[in-house]
Amino acid sequence: HTRCSRDWSSDVCSSDLDYSILNVYPNPANHNARVSFAPNSSGFAKIAIYNLNGEIISNIFSGYLFENTNFDINTSEINNGNYFVIAEINGYFYITKLQINK
């Protein structure tokens, strides 16, 4: 799990975060997964799945979050492989890995 500021520069990234902020379960995922996002504050958020080339595979959420939220996602249309789930809120990015294995 990693948090970076909007400019993604290495001097403003941190990996020693509370692991409960962004989680995916089960992981590896089969046909469904749950993304749990618990930001420290409310704000406009975007959550998406990206492939290793940085291309968006699936937009999970885009809107205002007030509190901890779970998103159920259908992964049956996504090819087997490794992905990143990236959540952005209030200028920070939270990143975790997702593995699809059907």
TAPEKA-V515320 format. One record per helix or strand. SS is the DSSP state (H for helix, E for strand). FROM is the first residue (numbers start at 1). TO is the last residue. If there is no record, write none. Layout:
BEGIN
ss: [SS & SS]
from: [FROM & FROM]
to: [TO & TO]
END
This chain:
BEGIN
ss: [E & H & E & E & E & E & E & E & E & E & E]
from: [2 & 10 & 13 & 22 & 29 & 32 & 43 & 56 & 69 & 81 & 92]
to: [5 & 12 & 14 & 25 & 29 & 37 & 50 & 65 & 74 & 89 & 100]
END
